[in-house]
Amino acid sequence: MRPLKFTNKILAIIIIFNAGSSFITLDTACSFSASISKKTTGEPYPHILKKQTFDLNTRNIKVLTSQGKHLWMGTGRGIIRYDTYTPEDYEVYDNQNHLLSNGIFSITFDSKNLPWIGTYGGGLSHHNGNQWKHYNTPQGLNDAFVYDIEFDANVLWLATWSGVNRVTGNPSERKNWQSFTVENTEGGLIDDWVYAIEIESAEKIWFGTESGVSSLHNGKWQAYNHKDGLGASYEQVQLENQGTMSLFQGKHHSAQASPSIPNLQTSDYRPNYVVSMLLDKKNRLWIGTWGGGLSLLDTKTLTFRNFTVQDGLPGNFILSLEADKSSGLWIVTNNGLSRFDGKTFQNFSAINGLKSKFIFSIEAAPEHSLWIGANSSLTRLVLDPETGIPLNIN
């Protein structure tokens, strides 16, 4: 790879890039100056969370993916590959050096530990160890917007905004691409806008879409949505959800209503809209909805249980999910972060030391730590090895 690479001793263990400045256009000859970067100890709340905090001159960190000592950050302005062991080194990948789009939706690594990048409008990018390769609709990709990437052994699954792709073998060969849409699955794939993929086994794959959840099990499709129990009722979330959409930008969300509830024309409540999913070690499927709270699907009994603010969540819009090594579930909401131990939700926000309550991504990392991507900032929490709870909380 030949990314933009920078070394600057100013970038010590804990760094802030001046968030007040516009994002800098970088080239191979430049580095950050002292005037736009400085150290921080996590003030003003160092006594509450043992953490490292970074301010970034970029938009929200949509994706976080760990790769050994490296943390890959997907933003609206490309990828930052950060060396967490040698923190003065980082690399930038964007449309100035090989990527076709700066909007990053997903980052995944294959069995050879090589990166695959899903982008906003630039299709699928992959580094094969020697060079970047790009795949788009001419090669067989359903859509140039690739929201999630998952591998089942050497089988590649792609969630796009025009259905699902399954790739077996060399992706450069059109014959290896298979497409699944609402039309060719006869509604088994419940919506062509697909946001998340979870692989239970080679025979059973789960897909989170804008209209509910679909499964492909032994070649047969099945769909589930609000009428089957996905998402809490409007009465349960109406009060907490009021006005939430004003905090989010984007015409796509605000222009649409809840498809399964025709009389409810509101973008503050779309229980079928699956934003995130996580399959835990017990093969339970956790599902984050847009305003309908957190849903838990028992994949054996196919029954749902829903959790909302009334149960202890800080918000009903579930943007990202992650499991820690202590079997805790971390939940990113529109109103901060929460950890669920199976009984109780423990919530964290700016008053606990987070840089922003507008969190978008989360990633468990080695050595019992957690990376949190938010609006123009990155936070690292150090977790207790036994309980999974952040250290130094009052």
C-alpha positions as CSV (number, residue, x, y, z in Angstrom):
1,M,0.0,0.0,0.0
2,R,1.2,3.5,-0.6
3,P,-1.0,5.7,1.7
4,L,-0.2,9.2,2.8
5,K,2.0,8.5,5.9
6,F,2.9,11.0,8.6
7,T,5.3,10.9,11.5
8,N,5.3,13.6,14.1
9,K,6.4,13.4,17.7
10,I,3.7,15.8,18.6
11,L,1.3,12.9,18.2
12,A,2.0,11.3,21.6
13,I,-0.2,8.7,23.4
14,I,-3.0,11.2,23.8
15,I,-3.6,13.7,21.0
16,I,-6.0,16.4,19.9
17,F,-6.2,17.6,16.3
18,N,-7.7,21.1,16.5
19,A,-11.4,20.5,15.8
20,G,-12.0,24.1,15.1
21,S,-9.8,24.1,12.0
22,S,-11.1,22.8,8.7
23,F,-9.9,19.4,7.6
24,I,-6.4,19.8,6.1
25,T,-5.7,18.6,2.6
26,L,-2.6,16.5,3.1
27,D,0.2,15.5,0.8
28,T,3.3,13.3,1.2
29,A,5.5,16.2,2.2
30,C,3.4,17.8,5.0
31,S,2.9,17.0,8.6
32,F,0.8,18.5,11.4
33,S,2.4,21.6,13.1
34,A,2.3,22.4,16.8
35,S,-0.3,25.1,16.1
36,I,-2.9,22.5,15.1
37,S,-2.2,19.7,17.5
38,K,-1.7,19.4,21.2
39,K,-1.6,16.9,24.0
40,T,-4.5,16.3,26.4
41,T,-5.0,14.3,29.5
42,G,-8.8,13.9,28.9
43,E,-9.7,17.0,30.9
44,P,-12.1,18.0,32.3
45,Y,-13.1,14.5,33.5
46,P,-9.9,12.5,34.0
47,H,-11.2,11.2,37.4
48,I,-14.3,9.6,35.9
49,L,-13.0,7.6,32.9
50,K,-9.6,6.3,32.3
51,K,-9.4,7.0,28.7
52,Q,-7.6,8.6,25.8
53,T,-9.4,11.2,23.8
54,F,-8.7,12.6,20.3
55,D,-10.3,15.4,18.4
56,L,-10.2,15.0,14.7
57,N,-10.6,17.5,11.9
58,T,-13.2,15.4,10.2
59,R,-16.9,14.5,10.4
60,N,-18.2,11.6,12.4
61,I,-16.2,8.4,12.6
62,K,-18.7,6.0,11.0
63,V,-16.5,2.9,11.2
64,L,-13.9,1.5,13.6
65,T,-12.1,-1.7,12.9
66,S,-9.1,-3.2,14.8
67,Q,-6.3,-5.0,13.0
68,G,-3.7,-6.1,15.5
69,K,-2.0,-2.9,16.7
70,H,-3.7,-0.8,14.1
71,L,-7.1,1.0,14.3
72,W,-8.8,1.7,11.0
73,M,-11.2,4.7,11.2
74,G,-13.7,5.2,8.4
75,T,-14.9,8.8,8.1
76,G,-16.6,11.1,5.6
77,R,-13.2,12.1,4.4
78,G,-11.5,8.8,3.9
79,I,-9.7,6.3,6.2
80,I,-7.2,7.0,8.9
81,R,-5.0,3.9,9.8
82,Y,-3.7,4.6,13.2
83,D,-0.8,2.8,14.9
84,T,-1.9,2.4,18.5
85,Y,1.5,1.1,19.7
86,T,3.5,3.8,18.0
87,P,1.1,6.6,18.2
88,E,3.1,9.1,16.3
89,D,2.5,7.1,13.1
90,Y,-0.7,7.1,11.1
91,E,-1.7,6.8,7.4
92,V,-4.5,8.3,5.4
93,Y,-6.3,6.7,2.5
94,D,-8.8,8.8,0.4
95,N,-9.7,9.7,-3.1
96,Q,-6.4,11.4,-3.6
97,N,-4.5,8.1,-3.2
98,H,-6.4,5.2,-4.6
99,L,-9.9,5.2,-3.0
100,L,-12.8,6.1,-5.3
101,S,-14.9,7.7,-2.5
102,N,-14.1,9.5,0.7
103,G,-17.3,8.3,2.3
104,I,-16.6,5.1,4.2
105,F,-19.3,2.7,5.3
106,S,-17.5,-0.5,6.2
107,I,-14.0,-1.9,6.7
108,T,-13.4,-5.7,6.9
109,F,-10.4,-8.0,6.7
110,D,-10.2,-11.3,4.9
111,S,-8.5,-14.5,5.9
112,K,-5.2,-13.1,4.6
113,N,-5.6,-10.0,6.8
114,L,-6.1,-7.7,3.8
115,P,-8.7,-4.9,3.8
116,W,-12.0,-4.6,2.0
117,I,-13.6,-1.2,2.0
118,G,-17.3,-0.4,1.4
119,T,-17.9,3.1,0.3
120,Y,-20.5,5.7,-0.3
121,G,-20.9,5.8,-4.0
122,G,-17.4,4.4,-4.8
123,G,-18.3,0.8,-4.7
124,L,-16.1,-1.9,-3.1
125,S,-12.3,-1.4,-2.7
126,H,-9.7,-4.1,-1.8
127,H,-6.0,-4.1,-1.3
128,N,-4.6,-7.5,-2.5
129,G,-1.2,-7.0,-0.9
130,N,0.3,-5.2,-4.0
131,Q,-2.3,-2.7,-5.2
132,W,-5.8,-1.4,-4.7
133,K,-8.6,-3.1,-6.8
134,H,-12.0,-1.6,-7.2
135,Y,-15.3,-3.4,-7.9
136,N,-18.5,-1.7,-9.0
137,T,-21.7,-2.4,-11.0
138,P,-19.8,-3.5,-14.2
139,Q,-18.1,-6.3,-12.2
140,G,-21.4,-7.5,-10.7
141,L,-21.9,-5.3,-7.6
142,N,-25.6,-4.4,-7.1
143,D,-24.9,-0.8,-6.1
144,A,-22.1,1.6,-5.6
145,F,-23.2,2.1,-2.0
146,V,-21.8,-0.8,0.1
147,Y,-22.9,-0.6,3.7
148,D,-21.6,-3.8,5.2
149,I,-19.0,-6.5,4.3
150,E,-18.8,-10.0,5.9
151,F,-16.9,-13.2,5.1
152,D,-18.0,-16.8,5.6
153,A,-14.7,-18.6,5.0
154,N,-13.9,-17.4,1.5
155,V,-17.4,-16.4,0.6
156,L,-17.9,-12.7,0.5
157,W,-21.3,-11.1,1.4
158,L,-22.1,-7.5,0.6
159,A,-24.9,-5.3,1.9
160,T,-25.8,-2.6,-0.6
161,W,-28.6,-0.1,-1.2
162,S,-29.8,-2.3,-4.1
163,G,-29.9,-5.7,-2.4
164,V,-27.3,-8.3,-1.4
165,N,-24.3,-9.7,-3.3
166,R,-22.6,-13.1,-2.7
167,V,-19.2,-13.5,-4.2
168,T,-17.5,-16.9,-4.5
169,G,-14.0,-17.1,-6.0
170,N,-12.2,-14.3,-7.8
171,P,-14.3,-11.1,-7.7
172,S,-12.7,-10.0,-11.0
173,E,-14.7,-12.7,-12.7
174,R,-18.4,-11.7,-13.3
175,K,-19.5,-15.4,-13.1
176,N,-18.6,-15.4,-9.4
177,W,-21.1,-12.7,-8.4
178,Q,-24.6,-13.6,-7.3
179,S,-27.4,-11.0,-6.6
180,F,-30.3,-11.1,-4.2
181,T,-33.1,-8.6,-4.4
182,V,-36.7,-8.2,-3.2
183,E,-37.7,-9.2,-6.7
184,N,-35.7,-12.3,-7.3
185,T,-36.3,-13.6,-3.7
186,E,-40.0,-12.9,-4.0
187,G,-40.0,-10.7,-0.9
188,G,-37.8,-13.0,1.1
189,L,-35.2,-10.2,1.2
190,I,-37.7,-7.8,2.7
191,D,-36.1,-4.6,1.4
192,D,-33.3,-3.8,-1.1
193,W,-31.8,-1.2,1.2
194,V,-29.6,-3.5,3.3
195,Y,-27.5,-2.1,6.2
196,A,-26.2,-5.1,8.1
197,I,-25.1,-8.8,7.7
198,E,-24.6,-11.4,10.4
199,I,-23.4,-14.9,9.7
200,E,-24.8,-17.6,12.0
201,S,-23.4,-20.4,10.0
202,A,-22.6,-21.3,6.4
203,E,-26.3,-22.3,6.0
204,K,-27.9,-19.4,7.8
205,I,-27.2,-15.7,7.1
206,W,-29.1,-12.7,8.6
207,F,-29.7,-9.4,6.9
208,G,-30.9,-6.1,8.4
209,T,-32.8,-3.9,6.0
210,E,-34.9,-0.7,6.0
211,S,-38.1,-2.8,6.3
212,G,-37.1,-5.5,8.8
213,V,-34.9,-8.5,9.1
214,S,-34.5,-11.4,6.6
215,S,-32.8,-14.7,6.9
216,L,-31.4,-17.1,4.3
217,H,-31.5,-20.6,5.8
218,N,-30.6,-23.6,3.7
219,G,-31.5,-21.7,0.5
220,K,-34.9,-20.5,1.9
221,W,-35.7,-16.9,2.6
222,Q,-37.8,-15.7,5.6
223,A,-38.7,-12.1,6.6
224,Y,-39.6,-10.5,9.9
225,N,-40.7,-7.0,10.8
226,H,-42.7,-5.0,13.3
227,K,-45.8,-7.1,13.0
228,D,-43.7,-10.1,14.1
229,G,-42.4,-8.2,17.2
230,L,-39.5,-6.3,15.8
231,G,-39.2,-2.9,17.6
232,A,-41.1,-1.5,20.5
233,S,-44.6,0.0,20.0
234,Y,-45.1,3.7,19.3
235,E,-46.7,4.2,22.7
236,Q,-43.6,3.0,24.4
237,V,-41.2,5.4,22.7
238,Q,-43.4,8.4,21.6
239,L,-42.4,10.7,24.4
240,E,-38.7,10.1,24.3
241,N,-38.5,10.2,20.5
242,Q,-40.1,13.6,20.0
243,G,-37.8,16.0,18.2
244,T,-35.0,13.5,17.9
245,M,-34.8,13.7,14.2
246,S,-33.9,17.4,14.4
247,L,-30.5,16.3,15.7
248,F,-29.8,14.2,12.7
249,Q,-28.9,15.4,9.2
250,G,-29.9,13.7,6.0
251,K,-32.9,13.8,3.7
252,H,-33.1,10.1,3.4
253,H,-34.2,9.5,7.0
254,S,-36.4,12.6,7.3
255,A,-38.3,12.0,4.0
256,Q,-39.6,8.6,4.9
257,A,-42.3,7.3,7.1
258,S,-42.8,4.0,8.9
259,P,-43.7,1.5,6.2
260,S,-45.6,-0.9,8.4
261,I,-47.6,1.8,10.2
262,P,-49.4,3.8,7.4
263,N,-51.1,6.2,9.7
264,L,-47.9,7.2,11.4
265,Q,-46.1,9.6,9.2
266,T,-43.0,10.3,11.3
267,S,-39.3,9.9,10.9
268,D,-38.9,9.7,14.7
269,Y,-40.2,6.2,14.8
270,R,-39.4,3.5,12.2
271,P,-39.2,0.2,14.1
272,N,-38.6,-1.8,10.9
273,Y,-35.5,0.2,10.0
274,V,-32.6,-1.9,11.1
275,V,-29.5,0.3,11.6
276,S,-27.2,-2.3,13.3
277,M,-27.1,-6.0,14.2
278,L,-24.9,-8.2,16.3
279,L,-25.0,-12.0,16.7
280,D,-23.6,-13.0,20.1
281,K,-21.9,-16.1,21.3
282,K,-25.3,-17.7,22.2
283,N,-26.5,-17.1,18.6
284,R,-28.9,-14.4,19.8
285,L,-29.4,-11.6,17.3
286,W,-29.4,-8.1,18.7
287,I,-31.0,-5.6,16.4
288,G,-30.7,-1.8,16.6
289,T,-33.7,0.0,15.2
290,W,-34.4,3.6,14.2
291,G,-36.5,4.8,17.1
292,G,-37.9,1.4,18.1
293,G,-35.2,0.7,20.6
294,L,-33.1,-2.5,20.9
295,S,-34.6,-5.8,19.8
296,L,-33.4,-9.2,20.8
297,L,-34.3,-12.1,18.4
298,D,-34.1,-15.7,19.7
299,T,-32.9,-17.4,16.5
300,K,-34.3,-20.7,17.7
301,T,-37.8,-19.7,18.8
302,L,-37.9,-16.7,16.4
303,T,-39.4,-14.5,19.2
304,F,-38.5,-10.9,19.9
305,R,-37.9,-9.0,23.1
306,N,-37.6,-5.2,22.9
307,F,-35.7,-2.7,25.1
308,T,-36.3,1.0,25.2
309,V,-35.5,4.1,27.3
310,Q,-38.2,2.8,29.7
311,D,-35.9,-0.2,30.4
312,G,-32.9,1.9,31.0
313,L,-31.4,2.7,27.5
314,P,-30.3,6.3,27.1
315,G,-32.0,6.5,23.6
316,N,-34.2,4.6,21.3
317,F,-32.1,5.0,18.1
318,I,-29.5,2.2,18.1
319,L,-26.7,3.1,15.8
320,S,-24.0,0.5,16.6
321,L,-23.5,-2.6,18.7
322,E,-20.4,-4.4,20.1
323,A,-19.6,-7.2,22.5
324,D,-16.7,-7.0,25.0
325,K,-14.6,-9.9,26.4
326,S,-16.7,-10.0,29.5
327,S,-19.9,-10.8,27.6
328,G,-21.2,-7.3,27.9
329,L,-23.2,-5.7,25.1
330,W,-22.2,-2.1,24.3
331,I,-24.9,0.0,22.6
332,V,-24.4,3.2,20.8
333,T,-27.6,5.4,20.9
334,N,-28.7,8.8,19.8
335,N,-28.2,9.9,23.4
336,G,-24.9,8.4,24.5
337,L,-23.4,5.0,25.2
338,S,-24.7,2.1,27.2
339,R,-23.4,-1.3,28.5
340,F,-25.9,-4.1,29.1
341,D,-24.8,-7.0,31.3
342,G,-28.0,-9.0,30.7
343,K,-29.9,-7.4,33.6
344,T,-29.0,-3.7,33.8
345,F,-28.1,-0.9,31.4
346,Q,-25.2,1.3,32.6
347,N,-25.1,4.5,30.6
348,F,-22.3,6.9,29.8
349,S,-22.4,10.4,28.2
350,A,-20.5,13.7,28.2
351,I,-20.8,14.0,32.0
352,N,-18.8,10.7,32.3
353,G,-16.0,12.1,30.1
354,L,-17.1,11.2,26.6
355,K,-16.3,14.0,24.1
356,S,-19.7,13.9,22.6
357,K,-23.1,12.1,23.0
358,F,-23.3,11.9,19.2
359,I,-21.6,8.5,18.9
360,F,-21.6,6.6,15.7
361,S,-19.2,3.6,16.0
362,I,-17.6,1.3,18.6
363,E,-14.9,-1.3,18.5
364,A,-13.5,-3.8,21.1
365,A,-9.7,-3.8,21.0
366,P,-7.0,-6.0,22.5
367,E,-6.0,-5.5,26.2
368,H,-9.5,-5.0,27.4
369,S,-10.1,-1.6,25.8
370,L,-12.9,0.0,23.7
371,W,-12.6,2.6,21.0
372,I,-15.6,4.9,20.5
373,G,-16.0,7.0,17.4
374,A,-18.1,10.2,17.7
375,N,-18.8,13.5,16.1
376,S,-15.2,14.8,15.3
377,S,-13.7,12.8,18.1
378,L,-12.3,9.4,19.2
379,T,-12.2,8.0,22.7
380,R,-10.5,5.0,24.1
381,L,-11.9,3.4,27.3
382,V,-9.8,1.0,29.4
383,L,-12.1,-1.8,30.8
384,D,-11.8,-3.9,33.9
385,P,-10.7,-7.4,32.7
386,E,-13.3,-9.2,34.9
387,T,-16.3,-6.9,34.8
388,G,-15.9,-5.2,31.5
389,I,-16.8,-1.9,33.1
390,P,-14.7,1.2,32.4
391,L,-12.1,1.9,35.1
392,N,-12.2,4.9,37.5
393,I,-15.9,5.5,37.4
394,N,-17.3,7.3,40.5
